[in-house]
């Protein structure tokens, strides 16, 4: 049976630990508001996939009890709740990949919560690509990626990556090529990692420019409020 596991990887919504590259000018409390808004937006955009048989999980940092409490304050209905295990992102992704494969999933996909333009259609495209490829990867404009998916258990691809640098995507591609892994790249997307990213996002979605399909106007409103609260124009 062909089973797909979609895993939303995110930091637990704890003040002072999320969206820290936004502070300053945002305060830790404002960074938390942004993180929660992006995470809820991602959950909403991934929800339709479950009607297609995709088994989706919210994977947070911290303990399972803490993850369950955080999920209870979000609209995470239908999502499994899990925790990330490992000391760094590569270790956490590797552990989740091997766990999902052991659980019988033939396709395992990971996404973050920082890419508001990521919708269910892109994930469906990734699932289809994994019918022919071993790995699918969605590059982010900053040199990282917003999605990586596997149709084979290849945790070694995730080891030794310089996480948090502009070299993440290219280093991963180099590993795929060296191991002769069949892979496909998706369309590039933009993550919201810095305050400058927020301002550029608002300029694209400002009056006179149509919001991209599927982006909740309330997310745009929250981002606009945060920029204005920080004393900036966009």
TABELJO-V700717 format. One record per run of one state. SS is the DSSP state (helix for helix, strand for strand, loop for the rest). FROM is the first residue (numbers start at 1). TO is the last residue. Records with the same first field share a line. If there is no record, write none. Layout:
# TABELJO-V700717
SS: FROM-TO  FROM-TO
This chain:
# TABELJO-V700717
loop: 1-3  11-19  23-27  53-54  61-63  73-79  84-88  103-106  112-119  130-134  141-144  151-154  159-167  179-182  186-188  190-194  205-216  230-234
strand: 4-10  55-60  80-83  107-111  135-140  145-150  183-185  189-189
helix: 20-22  28-52  64-72  89-102  120-129  155-158  168-178  195-204  217-229
